[in-house]
């Protein structure tokens, strides 16, 4: 915002009044927008100060409700809005590659910042990003890929870390459930025959839950493990 005002001042050196600025919020989430569309309700302050504070309304543009062809007629704004719209829609990102390429061909000067956004917000791998760069500006492909290499590597590591954490949580939760079931069975049906422990730890969470629900009423191990 500051840079825009500086540029406006350079273009209008004899200005006497500031230009009107209308902030827009481009929303690309799935749930309904529930935050107030005024600035002041978002400020944590005492009521006595409110008459002296700036307040304004801002329009919220829900990108998810707008068909892609109607997002914008501006050639430079359109690819940005497409990229923003599908950032949280991971399952649709591969399907819009050619659409993004066509939009970027109309605004090649914005290829670098939009591609940088794609690296951080999308699930595109190195090969997919190369395809986009080559289709829009083949002469810049090698240079841009070199610049994006570190970001791509960081994204890959972050994705692997996130998946590892999720898998670890799942495995930890499943192991805890299996251990609890084994303890319950040990109290009710001692001694447990060989193979019970391996069977429980090798079962999926849904099966463990079914067995656990049967423990209290079952009169034998056979009733717990019945098909």
C-alpha beads as a LAMMPS data file, in Angstrom:
LAMMPS data file: protein, C-alpha beads

227 atoms
226 bonds

1 atom types
1 bond types

-500.0 500.0 xlo xhi
-500.0 500.0 ylo yhi
-500.0 500.0 zlo zhi

Masses

1 110.0

Atoms # bond

1 1 1 0.000 0.000 0.000
2 1 1 2.810 2.410 0.885
3 1 1 4.608 1.717 -2.395
4 1 1 1.402 2.316 -4.357
5 1 1 0.944 5.682 -2.655
6 1 1 4.567 6.601 -3.343
7 1 1 4.111 5.785 -7.018
8 1 1 0.870 7.774 -7.120
9 1 1 2.654 10.755 -5.559
10 1 1 5.389 10.559 -8.194
11 1 1 2.745 10.479 -10.912
12 1 1 0.820 13.365 -9.307
13 1 1 3.447 15.762 -7.897
14 1 1 0.929 18.627 -7.569
15 1 1 -1.630 16.678 -5.588
16 1 1 -3.784 18.456 -3.026
17 1 1 -6.018 15.620 -1.847
18 1 1 -5.283 11.952 -1.338
19 1 1 -6.757 9.389 -3.727
20 1 1 -9.668 7.210 -2.665
21 1 1 -8.574 3.714 -1.667
22 1 1 -11.105 0.901 -1.455
23 1 1 -9.685 -2.306 0.085
24 1 1 -11.004 -5.600 -1.254
25 1 1 -10.801 -8.978 0.473
26 1 1 -10.482 -11.893 -1.939
27 1 1 -11.674 -14.925 -0.011
28 1 1 -10.892 -18.438 -1.255
29 1 1 -11.956 -20.593 1.692
30 1 1 -14.627 -23.297 1.765
31 1 1 -16.766 -22.161 4.704
32 1 1 -19.011 -19.105 4.728
33 1 1 -17.327 -15.761 5.511
34 1 1 -18.315 -14.888 9.104
35 1 1 -15.959 -12.038 10.018
36 1 1 -17.446 -8.496 10.188
37 1 1 -17.020 -6.534 6.958
38 1 1 -16.019 -3.407 8.842
39 1 1 -12.612 -2.490 10.187
40 1 1 -13.499 -1.085 13.620
41 1 1 -15.258 -4.219 14.985
42 1 1 -11.962 -6.035 14.403
43 1 1 -10.045 -3.614 16.654
44 1 1 -9.653 -4.409 20.344
45 1 1 -10.323 -1.082 22.058
46 1 1 -12.534 0.581 24.640
47 1 1 -15.810 2.125 23.463
48 1 1 -14.644 5.596 24.515
49 1 1 -11.895 5.524 21.870
50 1 1 -14.033 4.318 18.969
51 1 1 -15.237 7.782 17.798
52 1 1 -11.596 8.720 17.198
53 1 1 -10.582 5.592 15.303
54 1 1 -10.702 4.974 11.595
55 1 1 -13.524 2.756 10.382
56 1 1 -14.477 1.606 6.906
57 1 1 -16.381 -1.171 5.202
58 1 1 -14.663 -3.535 2.808
59 1 1 -16.221 -5.759 0.141
60 1 1 -15.524 -9.480 0.385
61 1 1 -15.203 -11.301 -2.931
62 1 1 -15.825 -15.032 -2.477
63 1 1 -13.803 -16.564 -5.313
64 1 1 -15.315 -20.006 -4.793
65 1 1 -18.755 -18.757 -5.830
66 1 1 -17.581 -17.123 -9.067
67 1 1 -17.224 -19.199 -12.271
68 1 1 -13.644 -19.080 -13.537
69 1 1 -14.401 -17.140 -16.768
70 1 1 -16.092 -14.421 -14.696
71 1 1 -13.312 -13.899 -12.148
72 1 1 -11.941 -10.852 -13.972
73 1 1 -11.652 -9.271 -17.406
74 1 1 -8.297 -7.762 -16.509
75 1 1 -5.561 -9.842 -18.136
76 1 1 -3.144 -9.395 -15.216
77 1 1 -5.626 -9.816 -12.387
78 1 1 -7.260 -12.926 -13.847
79 1 1 -4.322 -15.393 -13.424
80 1 1 -3.814 -14.198 -9.857
81 1 1 -7.451 -14.848 -8.979
82 1 1 -7.376 -18.288 -10.601
83 1 1 -4.231 -19.180 -8.655
84 1 1 -5.755 -17.888 -5.412
85 1 1 -9.079 -19.653 -5.965
86 1 1 -7.534 -23.106 -6.307
87 1 1 -4.822 -22.752 -3.657
88 1 1 -6.958 -24.525 -0.999
89 1 1 -8.627 -26.833 -3.550
90 1 1 -5.789 -29.349 -3.713
91 1 1 -7.770 -32.028 -5.539
92 1 1 -8.456 -29.690 -8.481
93 1 1 -5.010 -28.167 -8.946
94 1 1 -3.772 -30.590 -11.590
95 1 1 -6.934 -30.071 -13.657
96 1 1 -6.354 -26.319 -14.069
97 1 1 -2.749 -26.418 -15.305
98 1 1 -3.623 -25.608 -18.918
99 1 1 -6.059 -22.930 -17.742
100 1 1 -3.270 -21.309 -15.732
101 1 1 -0.893 -21.513 -18.686
102 1 1 -3.407 -19.810 -20.986
103 1 1 -3.981 -17.053 -18.426
104 1 1 -0.249 -16.532 -17.860
105 1 1 0.399 -16.272 -21.593
106 1 1 -1.784 -13.160 -21.514
107 1 1 0.229 -11.757 -18.600
108 1 1 3.781 -13.119 -19.013
109 1 1 5.232 -10.233 -17.009
110 1 1 3.614 -11.739 -13.895
111 1 1 4.915 -15.260 -14.463
112 1 1 7.657 -15.074 -11.830
113 1 1 5.556 -13.861 -8.846
114 1 1 2.663 -16.184 -9.710
115 1 1 4.995 -19.151 -10.199
116 1 1 6.584 -18.308 -6.851
117 1 1 3.103 -18.392 -5.303
118 1 1 2.403 -21.756 -6.944
119 1 1 5.584 -23.226 -5.469
120 1 1 4.425 -22.322 -1.963
121 1 1 0.664 -22.884 -2.204
122 1 1 0.244 -25.739 -4.686
123 1 1 1.151 -29.407 -4.862
124 1 1 2.949 -28.959 -8.158
125 1 1 6.202 -30.877 -8.378
126 1 1 9.329 -29.781 -10.231
127 1 1 8.219 -31.380 -13.504
128 1 1 4.827 -29.642 -13.459
129 1 1 6.371 -26.261 -12.698
130 1 1 8.847 -26.717 -15.542
131 1 1 5.958 -27.472 -17.887
132 1 1 4.229 -24.209 -16.933
133 1 1 7.375 -22.097 -17.271
134 1 1 8.314 -23.683 -20.596
135 1 1 4.834 -23.109 -22.008
136 1 1 4.739 -19.432 -21.016
137 1 1 8.357 -18.268 -21.240
138 1 1 10.671 -21.027 -22.468
139 1 1 13.625 -18.642 -22.607
140 1 1 13.277 -18.027 -18.840
141 1 1 12.726 -21.650 -17.775
142 1 1 16.287 -22.483 -16.731
143 1 1 16.811 -19.199 -14.899
144 1 1 13.518 -19.390 -13.004
145 1 1 13.941 -23.057 -12.095
146 1 1 17.334 -22.198 -10.651
147 1 1 15.748 -19.429 -8.591
148 1 1 12.915 -21.684 -7.424
149 1 1 15.151 -24.672 -6.612
150 1 1 15.531 -23.778 -2.939
151 1 1 11.817 -23.055 -2.526
152 1 1 10.885 -26.334 -4.214
153 1 1 13.272 -28.267 -1.967
154 1 1 11.870 -26.520 1.105
155 1 1 8.309 -27.323 0.013
156 1 1 9.187 -30.984 -0.554
157 1 1 10.820 -31.225 2.880
158 1 1 7.867 -29.507 4.545
159 1 1 5.410 -31.834 2.818
160 1 1 7.410 -34.893 3.882
161 1 1 7.620 -33.567 7.443
162 1 1 3.872 -32.888 7.598
163 1 1 3.028 -36.322 6.227
164 1 1 5.491 -37.911 8.646
165 1 1 3.939 -36.111 11.613
166 1 1 0.442 -37.127 10.551
167 1 1 1.522 -40.716 10.040
168 1 1 3.285 -40.711 13.398
169 1 1 0.186 -39.400 15.134
170 1 1 -1.948 -42.023 13.425
171 1 1 0.455 -44.810 14.292
172 1 1 0.778 -43.545 17.854
173 1 1 -2.984 -43.373 18.298
174 1 1 -3.439 -46.819 16.782
175 1 1 -0.704 -48.285 18.980
176 1 1 -2.333 -46.767 22.068
177 1 1 -5.720 -48.227 21.159
178 1 1 -4.162 -51.637 20.529
179 1 1 -2.366 -51.537 23.879
180 1 1 -5.579 -50.602 25.706
181 1 1 -7.504 -53.442 24.057
182 1 1 -4.746 -55.900 24.924
183 1 1 -4.878 -54.818 28.579
184 1 1 -8.657 -55.264 28.686
185 1 1 -8.424 -58.723 27.176
186 1 1 -5.660 -59.698 29.594
187 1 1 -7.864 -58.793 32.566
188 1 1 -10.860 -60.738 31.287
189 1 1 -9.330 -63.764 29.610
190 1 1 -6.026 -64.589 31.266
191 1 1 -3.815 -66.110 30.105
192 1 1 -4.024 -64.934 26.507
193 1 1 -3.007 -67.497 23.894
194 1 1 -0.046 -66.942 21.600
195 1 1 -0.696 -64.746 18.580
196 1 1 -3.313 -62.467 20.158
197 1 1 -0.899 -59.576 20.628
198 1 1 0.351 -59.789 17.033
199 1 1 -3.215 -59.961 15.746
200 1 1 -4.267 -56.835 17.638
201 1 1 -1.223 -54.751 16.722
202 1 1 -1.631 -55.771 13.089
203 1 1 -5.295 -54.756 12.882
204 1 1 -6.609 -51.460 11.511
205 1 1 -8.228 -48.858 13.838
206 1 1 -11.799 -49.736 12.805
207 1 1 -11.301 -53.409 13.614
208 1 1 -9.709 -52.577 16.970
209 1 1 -12.716 -50.406 17.812
210 1 1 -15.130 -53.235 16.955
211 1 1 -13.216 -55.687 19.151
212 1 1 -13.039 -53.182 22.017
213 1 1 -16.819 -52.712 21.941
214 1 1 -17.276 -56.470 22.375
215 1 1 -14.908 -56.964 25.320
216 1 1 -17.324 -56.166 28.153
217 1 1 -20.116 -58.467 26.963
218 1 1 -18.060 -61.252 25.385
219 1 1 -17.864 -64.537 27.273
220 1 1 -14.809 -65.736 25.382
221 1 1 -12.034 -64.529 23.104
222 1 1 -13.845 -66.166 20.237
223 1 1 -16.788 -63.808 20.694
224 1 1 -14.454 -60.802 20.669
225 1 1 -12.729 -61.844 17.453
226 1 1 -15.720 -63.310 15.630
227 1 1 -16.142 -62.246 12.006

Bonds

1 1 1 2
2 1 2 3
3 1 3 4
4 1 4 5
5 1 5 6
6 1 6 7
7 1 7 8
8 1 8 9
9 1 9 10
10 1 10 11
11 1 11 12
12 1 12 13
13 1 13 14
14 1 14 15
15 1 15 16
16 1 16 17
17 1 17 18
18 1 18 19
19 1 19 20
20 1 20 21
21 1 21 22
22 1 22 23
23 1 23 24
24 1 24 25
25 1 25 26
26 1 26 27
27 1 27 28
28 1 28 29
29 1 29 30
30 1 30 31
31 1 31 32
32 1 32 33
33 1 33 34
34 1 34 35
35 1 35 36
36 1 36 37
37 1 37 38
38 1 38 39
39 1 39 40
40 1 40 41
41 1 41 42
42 1 42 43
43 1 43 44
44 1 44 45
45 1 45 46
46 1 46 47
47 1 47 48
48 1 48 49
49 1 49 50
50 1 50 51
51 1 51 52
52 1 52 53
53 1 53 54
54 1 54 55
55 1 55 56
56 1 56 57
57 1 57 58
58 1 58 59
59 1 59 60
60 1 60 61
61 1 61 62
62 1 62 63
63 1 63 64
64 1 64 65
65 1 65 66
66 1 66 67
67 1 67 68
68 1 68 69
69 1 69 70
70 1 70 71
71 1 71 72
72 1 72 73
73 1 73 74
74 1 74 75
75 1 75 76
76 1 76 77
77 1 77 78
78 1 78 79
79 1 79 80
80 1 80 81
81 1 81 82
82 1 82 83
83 1 83 84
84 1 84 85
85 1 85 86
86 1 86 87
87 1 87 88
88 1 88 89
89 1 89 90
90 1 90 91
91 1 91 92
92 1 92 93
93 1 93 94
94 1 94 95
95 1 95 96
96 1 96 97
97 1 97 98
98 1 98 99
99 1 99 100
100 1 100 101
101 1 101 102
102 1 102 103
103 1 103 104
104 1 104 105
105 1 105 106
106 1 106 107
107 1 107 108
108 1 108 109
109 1 109 110
110 1 110 111
111 1 111 112
112 1 112 113
113 1 113 114
114 1 114 115
115 1 115 116
116 1 116 117
117 1 117 118
118 1 118 119
119 1 119 120
120 1 120 121
121 1 121 122
122 1 122 123
123 1 123 124
124 1 124 125
125 1 125 126
126 1 126 127
127 1 127 128
128 1 128 129
129 1 129 130
130 1 130 131
131 1 131 132
132 1 132 133
133 1 133 134
134 1 134 135
135 1 135 136
136 1 136 137
137 1 137 138
138 1 138 139
139 1 139 140
140 1 140 141
141 1 141 142
142 1 142 143
143 1 143 144
144 1 144 145
145 1 145 146
146 1 146 147
147 1 147 148
148 1 148 149
149 1 149 150
150 1 150 151
151 1 151 152
152 1 152 153
153 1 153 154
154 1 154 155
155 1 155 156
156 1 156 157
157 1 157 158
158 1 158 159
159 1 159 160
160 1 160 161
161 1 161 162
162 1 162 163
163 1 163 164
164 1 164 165
165 1 165 166
166 1 166 167
167 1 167 168
168 1 168 169
169 1 169 170
170 1 170 171
171 1 171 172
172 1 172 173
173 1 173 174
174 1 174 175
175 1 175 176
176 1 176 177
177 1 177 178
178 1 178 179
179 1 179 180
180 1 180 181
181 1 181 182
182 1 182 183
183 1 183 184
184 1 184 185
185 1 185 186
186 1 186 187
187 1 187 188
188 1 188 189
189 1 189 190
190 1 190 191
191 1 191 192
192 1 192 193
193 1 193 194
194 1 194 195
195 1 195 196
196 1 196 197
197 1 197 198
198 1 198 199
199 1 199 200
200 1 200 201
201 1 201 202
202 1 202 203
203 1 203 204
204 1 204 205
205 1 205 206
206 1 206 207
207 1 207 208
208 1 208 209
209 1 209 210
210 1 210 211
211 1 211 212
212 1 212 213
213 1 213 214
214 1 214 215
215 1 215 216
216 1 216 217
217 1 217 218
218 1 218 219
219 1 219 220
220 1 220 221
221 1 221 222
222 1 222 223
223 1 223 224
224 1 224 225
225 1 225 226
226 1 226 227
